[in-house]
Amino acid sequence: MEKFNEIINSEQLTLVDFYATWCGPCKMMHPVLEELKNDLGDKIRIIKIDVDQNEHMAMTYRIQSVPTLMLFRKGEVVWRQSGAMMLNDLKNVIEQFQ
């Protein structure tokens, strides 16, 4: 797998889902993210980061609750939100940055 920094520094819009395996709302986001990827295809890249397995990364991005979704383009955070989201709401956010 490509390195995280290489991925978020690319031109392609990248959605990062900081999650935990024990988190109920995180489990609810899984099918939403799958459907989002099916709908948007190559327009977006989606990465899931387990905060328990990647504590340093969670600290670096100041993740205090899960799920936390962050949208990156060219290494910059263009949007961030904590908590589960509905598919249509997430699509509306992403459309602003496409």
Summary of the structure (lengths in Angstrom):
residues: 98
radius of gyration: 12.5
end to end distance: 24.4
largest distance: 32.6
contacts: 265
relative contact order: 0.24
helix: 41%
strand: 28%
